[in-house]
Amino acid sequence: MLKTLDFPIKPHVRKYLNTHLGPDIYVLSNADRFGKMLYHLLRRQVKGKLHHAGSREDCTARLQLDLRNFPAHQYGLKEVTDYTIFQFNDFCDEILKEELYLWVRQFVNKRTTIREVILDFMGAYDIREEDIQYETLRKAVQRNCNLTELKKRKPKSVVKMSQKTGGLSRDSADLSQKTGDLSRAGQHRVVRQELTQMPGTLTDFIRQRHGAVC
């Protein structure tokens, strides 16, 4: 009977999940967005197209799952397919990058550069170049954030969250007040703590993209 499962994930995804799920074995649960997606994917087990077959090669880290709350014989949980591995890693990668965009929108101004914020983000999660390259994250930021406007913005003691973050802007309305008198590193810690406690507001557009019902 399947009681634990070693789920292959990319190194930078594992480090990101260390903060949100802990560094040790994760007891699969529907109480958080990552558990919901895993549960959905493990039950569905879509094989997908052949171009996902190489997904395992980059997943040199492991997320050990404890299935105590979801007995395999009762819930139909199975061994993972390449497509399932691709979907979960892509899901986590999107959430990681959405959080990075939030950091950039919150902290980049005439005094703080995009490079500094990205490196701070990588440092906060202990993400290194061998995990995912800085340049990869920089290009993602360049595609998804209005950098010209951000660079022109003057630093303020109270910074409003961008409306472009959708649900996050409502859930994070007090961040500007909490970070006003802190150093940049301190501000980042507050943002990280707030995001860790948030419900799955970041996943709405990801569910739509993948057609997942969690």
C-alpha positions as CSV (number, residue, x, y, z in Angstrom):
1,M,0.0,0.0,0.0
2,L,1.4,3.4,-1.0
3,K,2.0,5.5,2.1
4,T,4.7,7.9,1.0
5,L,5.7,9.3,-2.4
6,D,8.9,11.0,-3.5
7,F,7.7,13.7,-5.9
8,P,10.4,15.0,-8.4
9,I,10.7,18.8,-8.3
10,K,13.2,21.4,-9.6
11,P,15.8,22.6,-7.1
12,H,14.5,26.2,-7.0
13,V,11.0,25.0,-6.5
14,R,12.1,22.8,-3.6
15,K,13.8,25.8,-1.9
16,Y,10.7,27.9,-2.4
17,L,8.5,25.2,-0.9
18,N,10.8,24.8,2.1
19,T,9.3,28.1,3.3
20,H,5.7,27.3,2.5
21,L,5.6,23.6,3.3
22,G,8.7,23.0,5.4
23,P,12.0,21.3,4.6
24,D,10.9,17.8,5.7
25,I,8.2,15.4,4.7
26,Y,5.0,17.1,3.7
27,V,1.7,15.6,4.9
28,L,-0.6,15.9,1.9
29,S,-3.5,18.2,2.7
30,N,-6.3,20.1,1.0
31,A,-5.7,23.0,3.4
32,D,-3.2,24.8,1.2
33,R,-2.9,25.6,-2.5
34,F,0.0,23.3,-3.1
35,G,-1.7,20.3,-1.5
36,K,-4.9,21.0,-3.5
37,M,-3.0,21.0,-6.7
38,L,-1.0,17.9,-5.8
39,Y,-4.1,16.0,-4.8
40,H,-5.9,17.0,-8.0
41,L,-2.9,15.9,-10.2
42,L,-2.3,12.7,-8.4
43,R,-5.9,11.6,-8.7
44,R,-6.2,12.7,-12.3
45,Q,-2.8,11.3,-13.6
46,V,-3.1,12.7,-17.1
47,K,-0.3,11.3,-19.3
48,G,-0.3,14.4,-21.5
49,K,1.8,14.9,-24.6
50,L,5.2,13.5,-25.4
51,H,7.0,16.9,-25.1
52,H,6.5,16.7,-21.3
53,A,8.5,13.5,-21.2
54,G,11.8,15.3,-20.4
55,S,10.3,17.0,-17.3
56,R,11.9,14.5,-14.9
57,E,15.4,15.4,-16.1
58,D,15.4,18.8,-14.5
59,C,13.7,17.7,-11.3
60,T,16.7,16.6,-9.3
61,A,15.2,17.5,-6.0
62,R,12.4,15.6,-4.2
63,L,9.3,16.6,-2.2
64,Q,8.5,13.6,0.1
65,L,4.7,13.2,0.5
66,D,3.1,11.6,3.4
67,L,-0.3,10.2,2.2
68,R,-1.7,9.3,5.6
69,N,-4.8,11.4,5.1
70,F,-5.4,10.1,1.6
71,P,-5.1,6.2,1.5
72,A,-4.2,5.3,-2.0
73,H,-6.8,2.5,-2.2
74,Q,-9.6,4.9,-1.1
75,Y,-8.7,8.0,-3.0
76,G,-7.1,6.5,-6.1
77,L,-3.7,8.2,-5.7
78,K,-1.2,6.7,-8.0
79,E,2.4,6.8,-9.1
80,V,3.3,10.1,-10.8
81,T,3.5,10.6,-14.6
82,D,5.8,12.9,-16.5
83,Y,2.8,15.2,-17.3
84,T,1.9,15.4,-13.6
85,I,5.5,16.3,-12.7
86,F,5.5,19.0,-15.4
87,Q,2.1,20.5,-14.2
88,F,3.0,20.7,-10.5
89,N,6.5,22.2,-11.2
90,D,5.0,24.7,-13.6
91,F,2.3,25.6,-11.1
92,C,4.8,26.3,-8.3
93,D,7.1,28.1,-10.7
94,E,4.3,30.5,-11.7
95,I,3.5,31.2,-8.0
96,L,7.1,31.9,-7.3
97,K,7.4,34.3,-10.2
98,E,4.1,36.0,-9.2
99,E,5.6,36.6,-5.8
100,L,8.8,38.0,-7.4
101,Y,6.7,40.4,-9.5
102,L,5.0,41.6,-6.3
103,W,8.4,42.3,-4.7
104,V,9.5,44.2,-7.8
105,R,6.3,46.3,-7.9
106,Q,6.6,47.0,-4.2
107,F,10.3,47.9,-3.9
108,V,11.8,49.1,-7.2
109,N,12.2,52.8,-7.4
110,K,14.9,55.4,-8.1
111,R,16.9,54.2,-5.1
112,T,16.4,50.5,-5.3
113,T,17.3,48.7,-8.6
114,I,15.5,45.7,-10.2
115,R,18.8,43.7,-9.8
116,E,18.9,44.4,-6.1
117,V,15.3,43.2,-5.6
118,I,15.7,40.1,-7.6
119,L,18.9,39.2,-5.7
120,D,17.2,39.9,-2.4
121,F,14.4,37.6,-3.5
122,M,16.8,34.8,-4.4
123,G,18.7,35.3,-1.1
124,A,15.5,35.2,0.9
125,Y,14.7,31.7,-0.5
126,D,18.4,30.6,-0.7
127,I,18.0,30.3,-4.5
128,R,21.3,30.2,-6.3
129,E,22.5,30.4,-9.9
130,E,22.8,26.6,-10.1
131,D,19.1,26.3,-9.1
132,I,17.7,28.9,-11.5
133,Q,19.7,31.6,-13.2
134,Y,19.3,35.3,-12.3
135,E,19.0,36.1,-16.0
136,T,16.0,33.8,-16.3
137,L,14.2,35.7,-13.5
138,R,15.3,39.0,-14.8
139,K,13.8,38.3,-18.3
140,A,10.5,37.1,-16.6
141,V,10.3,40.4,-14.7
142,Q,11.1,42.3,-17.9
143,R,8.2,40.6,-19.6
144,N,5.6,41.0,-16.8
145,C,6.4,44.2,-15.0
146,N,6.2,47.8,-16.2
147,L,9.8,48.5,-15.5
148,T,9.9,52.0,-17.0
149,E,7.3,53.3,-14.6
150,L,8.9,51.5,-11.7
151,K,12.3,53.0,-12.3
152,K,10.8,56.5,-12.3
153,R,9.0,56.1,-9.1
154,K,10.4,58.0,-6.1
155,P,11.0,56.1,-2.9
156,K,8.3,56.7,-0.3
157,S,7.9,55.8,3.3
158,V,4.5,54.4,2.4
159,V,4.2,52.5,-0.9
160,K,0.8,51.5,-2.3
161,M,0.5,48.0,-3.7
162,S,0.0,48.0,-7.4
163,Q,-3.6,47.3,-8.6
164,K,-2.1,45.1,-11.3
165,T,-1.7,42.3,-8.7
166,G,-5.4,41.7,-8.7
167,G,-6.6,39.9,-5.6
168,L,-3.2,40.4,-3.9
169,S,-3.6,44.1,-3.8
170,R,-6.8,43.7,-1.7
171,D,-5.3,41.0,0.6
172,S,-2.1,43.0,1.1
173,A,-3.5,46.4,1.6
174,D,-1.7,47.0,4.9
175,L,1.8,46.0,3.7
176,S,2.7,49.6,3.0
177,Q,2.0,50.6,6.6
178,K,3.9,47.7,8.0
179,T,7.0,48.3,5.9
180,G,7.3,52.0,6.1
181,D,10.0,52.3,8.7
182,L,11.9,49.1,8.0
183,S,15.2,48.5,6.1
184,R,14.8,46.9,2.6
185,A,15.7,43.5,4.0
186,G,13.1,44.0,6.8
187,Q,10.5,45.0,4.3
188,H,11.1,41.9,2.3
189,R,10.7,39.7,5.4
190,V,7.3,41.3,6.1
191,V,6.1,40.8,2.5
192,R,7.3,37.2,2.6
193,Q,5.6,36.5,5.9
194,E,2.3,38.0,4.6
195,L,2.4,36.0,1.4
196,T,3.1,32.8,3.3
197,Q,-0.1,33.3,5.3
198,M,-2.3,34.2,2.3
199,P,-4.9,31.8,0.8
200,G,-4.4,30.7,-2.7
201,T,-5.3,34.0,-4.4
202,L,-2.3,33.7,-6.8
203,T,-3.5,30.5,-8.3
204,D,-6.7,31.7,-10.0
205,F,-5.1,32.5,-13.3
206,I,-3.0,29.3,-13.1
207,R,-6.1,27.2,-12.7
208,Q,-7.6,28.9,-15.8
209,R,-4.4,28.3,-17.8
210,H,-4.2,24.6,-16.9
211,G,-7.9,23.9,-16.8
212,A,-7.5,22.5,-13.3
213,V,-10.4,22.3,-10.8
214,C,-8.8,22.2,-7.3
